[in-house]
């Protein structure tokens, strides 16, 4: 299940990049949700207000990606 949203603000040239989306808890967005775009993984929802949410992007210095091999029940976390 996914929810289409719009980026209303973003940074891409700083060490700690964020994206602000135009949907929040009122629209079912919760902290920890993954964010994807046409080109792949964008980041993870960090904070949520009723009508907006802030995304910690994969370009952020604290960004980590987790993965799991379903067939072998093996998981790992990759700092970017």
N, C-alpha and C positions, 0 to 999 in steps of 0.2 A: 504494500500500500504506500502511496506517496501523495504529497501535496505540492502543487505547483505554486511558486511564489516569485516575487520580484526582489532584486537587489536594489536597495535605496541608498546605500552608502558602502564604500569599500576602500581598503588600502592594499597596495601591492608592493610598495617600494621600501617598507619599513621592516625591521627585524621581527616585529610582532603584528602580523596582519589580521584584520577582522573584516567581516562582512555583516551588514545590517540588512535583515529581511523584513518585508512588509506584513508578516504574519507572526502571531504569537500564541500564547496559551488559549486564547479565545477560539483559535482555529485548530487546536489540537497539537500544537508544536510543544515539545518538551525538551528539557536539557538532556544532552547525551545522544540525541538523534543524529544520524548521519546525514550529510548534505552531499548530493551528487549533481552533476551538470552534464551537458552533452559530451564533454571530453573525459568524464570520470569523476573520481572523488574530489570534493571541494573542501570539506572539513566536517566539524562537529559542532552542534548547537551548544554554546557555552552558557548563555543567560537568556531568559525569556520574560517578557512582560505581556500584558494582555493582548497587545496588538503588534508587537515587534519582537524580533529575536536577533541575538548576536552570535555569529559563527566564528569559531577559531579555525582559521584556514590551515591547509597543509603547509603554507609558507610561514606559519607562526613558529617561533623557536621552541615552544613547548608542545608542539604537535607530535602525536604518536599515532601510528596505525596498527590496529590489531587484526590478525587473520587467523582462520581456523581451517584445517583440512578436515572436512566433514567425514570423509571415508576412514580416517585414522584417528579421529578425536584428538588431534594435536593442534595446539595453538601457540602463538608467539606475538610479541609486541615489538614493533620496529620504530625507534626514534628517527625522525627525519632530520 
